[in-house]
Amino acid sequence: MRTAVGVALVIVCLGLTGCSLFGKRQAARKDHPKPFLGSEAPAKAEIAAMPRDPNGPLPGANGLLAGRVVVEATERPIKASILIKGLDHEDAKGADLDVSTDDSGYFAIPKLNAGAPYLLIVRANENGELISRTLYVKPPNPTLLIKLDKRYTTASTPPPPDMPQLRDKKATAGKENTQEHDKPAVSIDPPAPLPEQRPTQGARQLEAPTKVNPANIADGGFPRVPQPPVETITIPNPPPLPQQPQWDTVPDQRPATRPAPAPSGSVRLPNIPTPVPSCGLYGNRLDNFALYDLDGNVWEYKRDRRGRLMLLVFWSHSCHHCLLDIHHLVALQRDYGPYGLEIVSIACEKGPIEEQRSHVRAIRGRYGINYQTLLSGGESCPVMAQFQVSFFPLLVLIDADGTILWRSTRDGMEENAHYALRKMINDRLVTRQPQP
C-alpha cells in the first residue's frame, strides 16, 4: 500500500514539473522570437509587379551568364554587344537588356533568373561588316564561348550601338534647315567712296588708301597713279655704232646620210599590249603571263615581278587545305620578302567576276594576307591549263630566269613539306646568295 502511494506521488510531481517546463518554453518563444535570416524568394507574380529599370538587371534574379566572344574564323576576341531577351512569360513583360563586352571579349551578366530561358543576340562590327550569333541559354552558365560570323547575320539582326547607321533620305527630304543655307558664307560691305587724293606739288607717288573695299574695283573707285613724265636727252654729234663682224659661212661638206635599209625579211612589230588572260610556259621555263587583280588592273609577270624568287600559289576559297596553308604563306612573305621572295597567289574561282572578288576579298581580310592576289577569271584560264592545275593547293617555285625549281605534289603541304620549302628558300636567298 505504501509502495502504491509513493508511486502515485512521484507521477504527480513529474506531471507538474513537465507542465511548468512547457510553459516556460512557450513563454521563451514569445519573449525571444527566432532571428531573421533573410526573406524567401518572391513569387513570379510579385516579381512581375515590381518596377523594372530598362538599363538594370531583372528584379528577383539570381542567375549568372559569363564567358567570352570571339570571331569564328580566326578565334580572335572582339568587342561585341549582347541583347538579352527574357522568354519566360513573366520576364517578357519587362524591357530588354543590352550589355557590352570589354575589349578582350569578356562579359558577365549577373542576377538573371536561374533556370529561366533567355535569348541572346550577340553582334559586333568587323571591318565594316555585321557579324552576329543568336543562341538560347539558361543561367547559371559562367563558361559561354560565343563565336560570331557574318553567315549568321540576317535582315532582322539589330546592329550594335557603335555601328553607324545610314540616314533615311525619304524621311529627311525637304526637312533641311533652310536657315543655314540662306546665310551667306561671306558678307561684303556696300561700296564706300574713297576720299579723293591729289598729289602735292613735287610729289611723284600717292599714299595707299588705308582701307580697300573690293567692291569698288568694279566701279572704278581706285584712282590711277599718274606716271611721271620721261625727259628726253639729245646728244649732239653721237659717235658711230661699231660695225658687227661678218662671219663667212662655211658650206657643209659632209656627205648626205640616208637611213640604212632594213634587212630583207625583217618586220617591225607594233607595240601590242599583252592579252589578258594569257600565259607563255615553254617546257620548264616561264616566259610571261598576265591576269587581272582584285581591282581590275592588269598584272604581268615580265613587267610587275619584283622578287628574285617567286612562289606561285593556285588555290580556291572553298578549299579547306588552301585555307590551312595561308598562315604558312603569310609567314614566308613576312620573313623572306625583304630578301627577295615574292608570293603571287591565283584564286581559281567560279561564277560571275563580282562574286569571285567578294569571296577572295573576304578571305584576304579574314586571314590577313600580305601578298599579291590575282583572279584566274574562270575554268578556261590559260595559266591553269599550261601549269596543269588538277588539285588545290598547287605551289610552284620559280627563280629570276623563269625556271621552275620545285612543284608541290598531290599529297598536300604538311608540316614537313612546309619546312622543306622554307629551307629551300632560305638557302637560295639568305645563305648562298648575297642580299640585294
Buried (B, 14 or more C-beta within 10 A) or exposed (E): EEEEEEEEEEEEEEEEEEEEEEEEEEEEEEEEEEEEEEEEEEEBEEBBEEEBEEEEBBBBBBBBBBBBBBBBBEEEBBBBBBBBBBEBEBBEEBEEBBBEBEEEBEBEBEBBBEEBBBBBBBBBBBEEEBBBBBEEBBBBBEEBEBBBBBEBBEEEBEBBEEBEEEEEEEEEEEEEEEEEEEEEEEEEEEBEEBEEEEEEEEEEEBEEBEEEBEEBEEEEBEEEEEEEEEEEEEEEEEEEEEEEEEEEEEEEEEEEEEEEEEEEEEEEEEEEEBEEBBBBBEEEEBEBBBBBBBEEEBBBBEEBBEBBBBBBBBBBBEBEEBBEBBEBBBEBBEBBBEBBBBBBBBBBBEEEEEEBBBBBBBBBBBBEBBBBBBBBBBEEBBBBEBBEBEEBBBBBBBBEEBEBEEEBEEEEBEEEBBEEBBEBBBEBBBEEEEEE
